[in-house]
Amino acid sequence: MIILHSDLNNFYASVERKLYPELCGKPIAVCGDKQARHGIVLAKSEEAKRCGVKTGDVIWEAKRKCPEIIIRPVRFSEYVRQSRAVRDIYARYTDCIEPYGIDECWLDVTHSGIFGDGFAIAERIRKEVREELFLTVSVGVSFNKVFAKLASDLKKPDAVTVVDETNFRQKIY
């Protein structure tokens, strides 16, 4: 069995940068509506993460941690559109796609050998998402869903990690 877990990196923030390239390289956070009492960080860029901004921080707290942070509103319909475009890429390799939220999926590529092994397929997906959609994805490759998910978290952003029967103890334990 060959399972991939794909996780789009800083998804909402990355989509905002795609829509507004002038935000590239700047600390940004996508936040809920402060007036509707939902003023929390939903996603943040790597630059904001380095300042200590975390998902769930309230806006004033994010600004205290990172005074230069740029706050962006949620554009959920655009995130859905981008998520569907990424899933269209996944569908080139398998019809066994199990979404886990808007920015994560498991893919069973066990019978997709025409495209190469799990690592090769993951690299192709990562490259196509970057080149076609200007987004990055971290992909874990393993023999089950749990280890594939853990593998996708080991190297971020924009990487592929393989956890198989020969190395899972060293990489996961």
C-alpha positions in Angstrom: 0.0 0.0 0.0 1.3 3.5 -0.9 -0.5 6.4 0.8 0.4 10.1 0.4 -0.7 12.8 2.7 -0.6 16.2 1.1 -0.7 19.4 3.2 -0.8 22.8 1.5 1.6 25.1 3.2 0.2 28.1 5.0 -2.8 27.7 2.7 -4.9 30.8 3.3 -1.9 33.0 3.6 -0.4 31.5 0.4 -3.5 32.1 -1.5 -3.5 35.7 -0.4 0.0 36.0 -1.7 -1.0 34.5 -5.0 -3.8 37.1 -5.3 -1.6 39.9 -4.0 2.1 39.3 -5.0 3.1 42.5 -3.2 2.6 40.5 0.0 5.5 38.1 -0.8 8.2 38.2 1.8 6.1 40.1 4.3 4.5 38.7 7.5 0.8 38.3 6.9 -2.1 36.7 8.8 -5.5 35.8 7.6 -7.9 36.6 10.3 -11.6 36.3 11.1 -13.8 39.5 11.3 -12.9 41.4 14.5 -16.3 43.2 14.4 -18.1 39.8 14.5 -15.9 38.8 17.5 -14.0 36.3 15.4 -10.8 38.3 15.2 -8.3 35.4 15.5 -5.5 34.2 13.3 -6.6 31.4 10.9 -3.4 31.2 8.9 -0.1 32.9 8.8 3.0 33.2 6.6 6.4 31.8 7.5 7.6 35.3 8.3 4.8 35.7 10.9 5.5 32.3 12.3 9.1 33.3 12.9 7.8 36.2 15.0 5.9 33.8 17.1 2.4 34.3 15.6 0.3 31.2 16.1 -3.0 30.0 14.7 -5.7 31.1 17.3 -3.9 34.2 18.4 -6.2 37.2 18.6 -5.4 40.0 16.2 -4.0 42.3 18.9 -1.7 39.5 20.2 -0.4 38.9 16.7 0.3 42.6 16.2 2.1 42.7 19.6 4.3 39.7 18.5 4.8 41.1 15.0 4.1 44.9 14.7 4.7 44.9 11.0 2.2 42.0 10.3 -0.4 42.6 7.6 -3.9 41.4 8.4 -5.9 40.0 5.6 -9.6 39.1 5.6 -10.9 35.6 4.9 -11.8 34.9 1.2 -13.3 31.4 1.7 -14.7 31.1 -1.8 -11.2 31.7 -3.3 -9.7 29.1 -0.9 -12.3 26.6 -2.0 -11.5 27.4 -5.7 -7.8 26.9 -5.1 -8.4 23.7 -3.1 -10.4 22.2 -6.0 -7.7 23.1 -8.5 -5.1 21.3 -6.3 -7.4 18.2 -6.1 -7.7 18.3 -9.9 -3.9 17.8 -9.9 -4.2 14.9 -7.5 -6.8 13.3 -9.7 -4.2 12.9 -12.4 -2.6 10.2 -10.3 -5.5 8.5 -8.5 -9.2 8.6 -8.0 -8.7 7.5 -4.3 -8.6 11.0 -2.8 -9.8 11.5 0.8 -10.0 15.2 1.8 -9.2 16.2 5.3 -10.3 19.8 5.5 -9.7 22.3 2.8 -5.9 22.0 2.6 -5.1 18.4 3.3 -5.8 15.1 1.6 -4.8 11.4 1.6 -4.2 9.8 -1.7 -4.0 6.1 -2.3 -1.5 5.7 -5.1 -1.0 2.0 -4.7 -2.2 1.3 -8.2 -0.6 4.4 -9.8 2.8 2.7 -10.6 2.7 3.9 -14.1 3.8 7.3 -12.7 6.6 5.8 -10.6 7.0 4.9 -6.9 5.3 6.9 -4.1 8.3 9.4 -3.8 8.2 10.0 -7.6 4.5 10.6 -7.6 4.8 13.0 -4.5 7.5 14.9 -6.2 5.5 15.2 -9.4 2.5 16.5 -7.5 4.6 19.0 -5.5 6.2 20.3 -8.7 2.9 20.6 -10.6 1.2 22.4 -7.7 4.0 24.9 -7.5 4.4 25.5 -11.2 0.7 25.5 -12.1 -0.9 27.1 -9.1 2.0 28.9 -7.4 1.3 27.2 -4.1 3.5 24.8 -2.1 2.6 21.5 -0.6 4.4 19.1 1.8 3.8 15.5 1.1 4.3 12.5 3.3 4.7 9.0 1.7 4.0 5.9 3.7 2.3 2.6 4.0 -0.6 3.9 6.0 -2.5 7.1 6.6 -1.1 7.8 10.1 2.5 7.6 9.1 1.8 9.5 5.8 0.3 12.3 7.9 3.2 12.3 10.3 5.7 12.3 7.4 4.1 15.3 5.8 4.7 17.3 9.0 8.4 16.3 9.3 9.7 18.7 6.5 7.9 21.9 5.8 7.4 23.9 3.7 7.5 22.4 0.2 9.0 19.0 0.8 8.5 15.2 0.4 9.2 12.8 3.2 9.1 9.0 3.0 8.4 6.9 6.1 8.4 3.3 5.2 8.7 -0.1 6.8 12.5 0.2 7.0 12.8 3.6 8.6 9.5 4.4 10.5 11.2 3.8 13.9 14.0 6.2 13.2 11.8 8.9 11.7 8.6 8.7 13.8 9.6 7.3 17.2 
